[in-house]
Amino acid sequence: MSDNAHSDRPGEGFHYSEKDVLREVTELQGKSATAARIFDLRRIIGGLFVLYGVIVTITGITDSKAAIDKAQGVNINLWTGIGMLLLGIFFLVWLRLRPTPPPVPPEGLPDQERGE
């Protein structure tokens, strides 16, 4: 049997160099950072507030006089929708101005491995 062959005991027969382990760790960190950027809460919260803000603003624009009279003359749907839109836009602008930083490559990898 060769050194890299499968053996009956777990953990035996597989040999990884430090370079292979560091490369794997770097790949996982890159995937993790990408996932962190995609699922950044500012993007999710901002998107939802913009979506619901549009819906509530349209509802406020099309409200009847009776619906406005129920709220003591205030078009509450319109004002709430505008507020939600502004908050959602704030979150999306914040995300754009201060994005999640890219991962820092771990020390110990040769320069060509880090993409430099």
PyMOL commands that place a pseudoatom at each C-alpha (Angstrom):
pseudoatom trace, name=CA, resn=MET, resi=1, chain=A, elem=C, hetatm=0, pos=[0.000, 0.000, 0.000]
pseudoatom trace, name=CA, resn=SER, resi=2, chain=A, elem=C, hetatm=0, pos=[1.232, 3.500, -0.754]
pseudoatom trace, name=CA, resn=ASP, resi=3, chain=A, elem=C, hetatm=0, pos=[1.513, 6.305, 1.800]
pseudoatom trace, name=CA, resn=ASN, resi=4, chain=A, elem=C, hetatm=0, pos=[-1.684, 8.001, 0.623]
pseudoatom trace, name=CA, resn=ALA, resi=5, chain=A, elem=C, hetatm=0, pos=[-3.765, 4.833, 0.444]
pseudoatom trace, name=CA, resn=HIS, resi=6, chain=A, elem=C, hetatm=0, pos=[-6.827, 4.379, 2.576]
pseudoatom trace, name=CA, resn=SER, resi=7, chain=A, elem=C, hetatm=0, pos=[-6.322, 2.404, 5.777]
pseudoatom trace, name=CA, resn=ASP, resi=8, chain=A, elem=C, hetatm=0, pos=[-8.815, 0.863, 8.179]
pseudoatom trace, name=CA, resn=ARG, resi=9, chain=A, elem=C, hetatm=0, pos=[-7.976, 3.269, 10.984]
pseudoatom trace, name=CA, resn=PRO, resi=10, chain=A, elem=C, hetatm=0, pos=[-9.379, 6.795, 10.777]
pseudoatom trace, name=CA, resn=GLY, resi=11, chain=A, elem=C, hetatm=0, pos=[-6.827, 9.509, 10.188]
pseudoatom trace, name=CA, resn=GLU, resi=12, chain=A, elem=C, hetatm=0, pos=[-4.158, 7.169, 8.904]
pseudoatom trace, name=CA, resn=GLY, resi=13, chain=A, elem=C, hetatm=0, pos=[-3.042, 6.954, 5.317]
pseudoatom trace, name=CA, resn=PHE, resi=14, chain=A, elem=C, hetatm=0, pos=[-3.767, 10.586, 4.474]
pseudoatom trace, name=CA, resn=HIS, resi=15, chain=A, elem=C, hetatm=0, pos=[-0.874, 13.011, 4.597]
pseudoatom trace, name=CA, resn=TYR, resi=16, chain=A, elem=C, hetatm=0, pos=[-1.323, 16.689, 3.915]
pseudoatom trace, name=CA, resn=SER, resi=17, chain=A, elem=C, hetatm=0, pos=[1.483, 19.164, 3.607]
pseudoatom trace, name=CA, resn=GLU, resi=18, chain=A, elem=C, hetatm=0, pos=[1.337, 22.452, 5.447]
pseudoatom trace, name=CA, resn=LYS, resi=19, chain=A, elem=C, hetatm=0, pos=[1.054, 24.204, 2.080]
pseudoatom trace, name=CA, resn=ASP, resi=20, chain=A, elem=C, hetatm=0, pos=[-2.071, 22.141, 1.210]
pseudoatom trace, name=CA, resn=VAL, resi=21, chain=A, elem=C, hetatm=0, pos=[-3.667, 22.920, 4.560]
pseudoatom trace, name=CA, resn=LEU, resi=22, chain=A, elem=C, hetatm=0, pos=[-2.935, 26.652, 4.234]
pseudoatom trace, name=CA, resn=ARG, resi=23, chain=A, elem=C, hetatm=0, pos=[-4.347, 26.685, 0.704]
pseudoatom trace, name=CA, resn=GLU, resi=24, chain=A, elem=C, hetatm=0, pos=[-7.541, 24.980, 1.903]
pseudoatom trace, name=CA, resn=VAL, resi=25, chain=A, elem=C, hetatm=0, pos=[-7.875, 27.406, 4.819]
pseudoatom trace, name=CA, resn=THR, resi=26, chain=A, elem=C, hetatm=0, pos=[-7.399, 30.357, 2.462]
pseudoatom trace, name=CA, resn=GLU, resi=27, chain=A, elem=C, hetatm=0, pos=[-10.100, 29.043, 0.116]
pseudoatom trace, name=CA, resn=LEU, resi=28, chain=A, elem=C, hetatm=0, pos=[-12.519, 28.567, 3.006]
pseudoatom trace, name=CA, resn=GLN, resi=29, chain=A, elem=C, hetatm=0, pos=[-11.797, 32.057, 4.335]
pseudoatom trace, name=CA, resn=GLY, resi=30, chain=A, elem=C, hetatm=0, pos=[-12.451, 33.511, 0.886]
pseudoatom trace, name=CA, resn=LYS, resi=31, chain=A, elem=C, hetatm=0, pos=[-15.782, 31.678, 0.638]
pseudoatom trace, name=CA, resn=SER, resi=32, chain=A, elem=C, hetatm=0, pos=[-16.698, 32.780, 4.160]
pseudoatom trace, name=CA, resn=ALA, resi=33, chain=A, elem=C, hetatm=0, pos=[-15.908, 36.419, 3.383]
pseudoatom trace, name=CA, resn=THR, resi=34, chain=A, elem=C, hetatm=0, pos=[-17.967, 36.247, 0.195]
pseudoatom trace, name=CA, resn=ALA, resi=35, chain=A, elem=C, hetatm=0, pos=[-20.888, 34.807, 2.139]
pseudoatom trace, name=CA, resn=ALA, resi=36, chain=A, elem=C, hetatm=0, pos=[-20.489, 37.543, 4.761]
pseudoatom trace, name=CA, resn=ARG, resi=37, chain=A, elem=C, hetatm=0, pos=[-20.693, 40.219, 2.063]
pseudoatom trace, name=CA, resn=ILE, resi=38, chain=A, elem=C, hetatm=0, pos=[-23.712, 38.611, 0.402]
pseudoatom trace, name=CA, resn=PHE, resi=39, chain=A, elem=C, hetatm=0, pos=[-25.604, 38.162, 3.665]
pseudoatom trace, name=CA, resn=ASP, resi=40, chain=A, elem=C, hetatm=0, pos=[-24.597, 41.470, 5.218]
pseudoatom trace, name=CA, resn=LEU, resi=41, chain=A, elem=C, hetatm=0, pos=[-27.517, 42.501, 7.428]
pseudoatom trace, name=CA, resn=ARG, resi=42, chain=A, elem=C, hetatm=0, pos=[-27.444, 46.032, 6.049]
pseudoatom trace, name=CA, resn=ARG, resi=43, chain=A, elem=C, hetatm=0, pos=[-28.288, 44.669, 2.607]
pseudoatom trace, name=CA, resn=ILE, resi=44, chain=A, elem=C, hetatm=0, pos=[-31.136, 42.516, 3.917]
pseudoatom trace, name=CA, resn=ILE, resi=45, chain=A, elem=C, hetatm=0, pos=[-32.611, 45.178, 6.220]
pseudoatom trace, name=CA, resn=GLY, resi=46, chain=A, elem=C, hetatm=0, pos=[-32.205, 47.934, 3.636]
pseudoatom trace, name=CA, resn=GLY, resi=47, chain=A, elem=C, hetatm=0, pos=[-33.773, 45.864, 0.877]
pseudoatom trace, name=CA, resn=LEU, resi=48, chain=A, elem=C, hetatm=0, pos=[-36.750, 44.868, 3.005]
pseudoatom trace, name=CA, resn=PHE, resi=49, chain=A, elem=C, hetatm=0, pos=[-37.373, 48.421, 4.218]
pseudoatom trace, name=CA, resn=VAL, resi=50, chain=A, elem=C, hetatm=0, pos=[-37.240, 49.746, 0.650]
pseudoatom trace, name=CA, resn=LEU, resi=51, chain=A, elem=C, hetatm=0, pos=[-39.605, 47.022, -0.567]
pseudoatom trace, name=CA, resn=TYR, resi=52, chain=A, elem=C, hetatm=0, pos=[-42.128, 47.521, 2.240]
pseudoatom trace, name=CA, resn=GLY, resi=53, chain=A, elem=C, hetatm=0, pos=[-41.674, 51.293, 2.047]
pseudoatom trace, name=CA, resn=VAL, resi=54, chain=A, elem=C, hetatm=0, pos=[-42.711, 51.269, -1.602]
pseudoatom trace, name=CA, resn=ILE, resi=55, chain=A, elem=C, hetatm=0, pos=[-45.767, 49.134, -0.796]
pseudoatom trace, name=CA, resn=VAL, resi=56, chain=A, elem=C, hetatm=0, pos=[-46.862, 51.293, 2.149]
pseudoatom trace, name=CA, resn=THR, resi=57, chain=A, elem=C, hetatm=0, pos=[-46.198, 54.542, 0.238]
pseudoatom trace, name=CA, resn=ILE, resi=58, chain=A, elem=C, hetatm=0, pos=[-48.355, 53.358, -2.668]
pseudoatom trace, name=CA, resn=THR, resi=59, chain=A, elem=C, hetatm=0, pos=[-51.044, 52.416, -0.160]
pseudoatom trace, name=CA, resn=GLY, resi=60, chain=A, elem=C, hetatm=0, pos=[-50.783, 55.906, 1.368]
pseudoatom trace, name=CA, resn=ILE, resi=61, chain=A, elem=C, hetatm=0, pos=[-51.083, 57.584, -2.021]
pseudoatom trace, name=CA, resn=THR, resi=62, chain=A, elem=C, hetatm=0, pos=[-54.212, 55.585, -2.867]
pseudoatom trace, name=CA, resn=ASP, resi=63, chain=A, elem=C, hetatm=0, pos=[-55.862, 55.857, 0.580]
pseudoatom trace, name=CA, resn=SER, resi=64, chain=A, elem=C, hetatm=0, pos=[-59.447, 57.025, 0.663]
pseudoatom trace, name=CA, resn=LYS, resi=65, chain=A, elem=C, hetatm=0, pos=[-60.647, 60.056, 2.602]
pseudoatom trace, name=CA, resn=ALA, resi=66, chain=A, elem=C, hetatm=0, pos=[-62.327, 57.682, 5.102]
pseudoatom trace, name=CA, resn=ALA, resi=67, chain=A, elem=C, hetatm=0, pos=[-59.032, 55.909, 5.828]
pseudoatom trace, name=CA, resn=ILE, resi=68, chain=A, elem=C, hetatm=0, pos=[-57.278, 59.240, 6.402]
pseudoatom trace, name=CA, resn=ASP, resi=69, chain=A, elem=C, hetatm=0, pos=[-60.111, 60.411, 8.671]
pseudoatom trace, name=CA, resn=LYS, resi=70, chain=A, elem=C, hetatm=0, pos=[-59.649, 57.262, 10.810]
pseudoatom trace, name=CA, resn=ALA, resi=71, chain=A, elem=C, hetatm=0, pos=[-56.121, 58.473, 11.564]
pseudoatom trace, name=CA, resn=GLN, resi=72, chain=A, elem=C, hetatm=0, pos=[-57.404, 61.905, 12.615]
pseudoatom trace, name=CA, resn=GLY, resi=73, chain=A, elem=C, hetatm=0, pos=[-56.609, 63.505, 9.267]
pseudoatom trace, name=CA, resn=VAL, resi=74, chain=A, elem=C, hetatm=0, pos=[-53.039, 62.230, 9.000]
pseudoatom trace, name=CA, resn=ASN, resi=75, chain=A, elem=C, hetatm=0, pos=[-52.116, 60.078, 6.016]
pseudoatom trace, name=CA, resn=ILE, resi=76, chain=A, elem=C, hetatm=0, pos=[-50.222, 57.657, 8.238]
pseudoatom trace, name=CA, resn=ASN, resi=77, chain=A, elem=C, hetatm=0, pos=[-49.528, 55.134, 5.457]
pseudoatom trace, name=CA, resn=LEU, resi=78, chain=A, elem=C, hetatm=0, pos=[-47.896, 57.774, 3.288]
pseudoatom trace, name=CA, resn=TRP, resi=79, chain=A, elem=C, hetatm=0, pos=[-45.672, 59.126, 6.074]
pseudoatom trace, name=CA, resn=THR, resi=80, chain=A, elem=C, hetatm=0, pos=[-44.753, 55.669, 7.357]
pseudoatom trace, name=CA, resn=GLY, resi=81, chain=A, elem=C, hetatm=0, pos=[-43.943, 54.527, 3.822]
pseudoatom trace, name=CA, resn=ILE, resi=82, chain=A, elem=C, hetatm=0, pos=[-41.706, 57.528, 3.221]
pseudoatom trace, name=CA, resn=GLY, resi=83, chain=A, elem=C, hetatm=0, pos=[-39.949, 56.896, 6.539]
pseudoatom trace, name=CA, resn=MET, resi=84, chain=A, elem=C, hetatm=0, pos=[-39.405, 53.244, 5.656]
pseudoatom trace, name=CA, resn=LEU, resi=85, chain=A, elem=C, hetatm=0, pos=[-38.035, 54.210, 2.240]
pseudoatom trace, name=CA, resn=LEU, resi=86, chain=A, elem=C, hetatm=0, pos=[-35.605, 56.677, 3.798]
pseudoatom trace, name=CA, resn=LEU, resi=87, chain=A, elem=C, hetatm=0, pos=[-34.418, 54.134, 6.362]
pseudoatom trace, name=CA, resn=GLY, resi=88, chain=A, elem=C, hetatm=0, pos=[-33.947, 51.454, 3.703]
pseudoatom trace, name=CA, resn=ILE, resi=89, chain=A, elem=C, hetatm=0, pos=[-32.018, 53.847, 1.463]
pseudoatom trace, name=CA, resn=PHE, resi=90, chain=A, elem=C, hetatm=0, pos=[-29.860, 54.830, 4.459]
pseudoatom trace, name=CA, resn=PHE, resi=91, chain=A, elem=C, hetatm=0, pos=[-28.895, 51.183, 5.055]
pseudoatom trace, name=CA, resn=LEU, resi=92, chain=A, elem=C, hetatm=0, pos=[-28.086, 50.609, 1.373]
pseudoatom trace, name=CA, resn=VAL, resi=93, chain=A, elem=C, hetatm=0, pos=[-26.010, 53.813, 1.132]
pseudoatom trace, name=CA, resn=TRP, resi=94, chain=A, elem=C, hetatm=0, pos=[-24.183, 52.832, 4.329]
pseudoatom trace, name=CA, resn=LEU, resi=95, chain=A, elem=C, hetatm=0, pos=[-23.398, 49.441, 2.790]
pseudoatom trace, name=CA, resn=ARG, resi=96, chain=A, elem=C, hetatm=0, pos=[-22.131, 51.132, -0.371]
pseudoatom trace, name=CA, resn=LEU, resi=97, chain=A, elem=C, hetatm=0, pos=[-19.942, 53.649, 1.489]
pseudoatom trace, name=CA, resn=ARG, resi=98, chain=A, elem=C, hetatm=0, pos=[-18.495, 51.182, 4.012]
pseudoatom trace, name=CA, resn=PRO, resi=99, chain=A, elem=C, hetatm=0, pos=[-18.519, 47.696, 2.452]
pseudoatom trace, name=CA, resn=THR, resi=100, chain=A, elem=C, hetatm=0, pos=[-17.418, 44.585, 4.286]
pseudoatom trace, name=CA, resn=PRO, resi=101, chain=A, elem=C, hetatm=0, pos=[-13.604, 44.472, 3.994]
pseudoatom trace, name=CA, resn=PRO, resi=102, chain=A, elem=C, hetatm=0, pos=[-12.035, 41.635, 2.000]
pseudoatom trace, name=CA, resn=PRO, resi=103, chain=A, elem=C, hetatm=0, pos=[-10.297, 38.893, 3.971]
pseudoatom trace, name=CA, resn=VAL, resi=104, chain=A, elem=C, hetatm=0, pos=[-6.655, 39.342, 4.902]
pseudoatom trace, name=CA, resn=PRO, resi=105, chain=A, elem=C, hetatm=0, pos=[-4.553, 36.453, 3.555]
pseudoatom trace, name=CA, resn=PRO, resi=106, chain=A, elem=C, hetatm=0, pos=[-2.965, 34.361, 6.300]
pseudoatom trace, name=CA, resn=GLU, resi=107, chain=A, elem=C, hetatm=0, pos=[0.734, 34.680, 6.959]
pseudoatom trace, name=CA, resn=GLY, resi=108, chain=A, elem=C, hetatm=0, pos=[2.956, 31.869, 5.810]
pseudoatom trace, name=CA, resn=LEU, resi=109, chain=A, elem=C, hetatm=0, pos=[1.726, 31.499, 2.239]
pseudoatom trace, name=CA, resn=PRO, resi=110, chain=A, elem=C, hetatm=0, pos=[4.197, 32.212, -0.562]
pseudoatom trace, name=CA, resn=ASP, resi=111, chain=A, elem=C, hetatm=0, pos=[3.502, 35.449, -2.478]
pseudoatom trace, name=CA, resn=GLN, resi=112, chain=A, elem=C, hetatm=0, pos=[2.176, 33.680, -5.594]
pseudoatom trace, name=CA, resn=GLU, resi=113, chain=A, elem=C, hetatm=0, pos=[-0.308, 31.738, -3.426]
pseudoatom trace, name=CA, resn=ARG, resi=114, chain=A, elem=C, hetatm=0, pos=[-1.768, 35.002, -2.077]
pseudoatom trace, name=CA, resn=GLY, resi=115, chain=A, elem=C, hetatm=0, pos=[-2.279, 36.362, -5.559]
pseudoatom trace, name=CA, resn=GLU, resi=116, chain=A, elem=C, hetatm=0, pos=[0.405, 39.051, -5.247]
for i in range(1, 116): cmd.bond("trace and resi %d" % i, "trace and resi %d" % (i + 1))
show_as sticks, trace
zoom trace
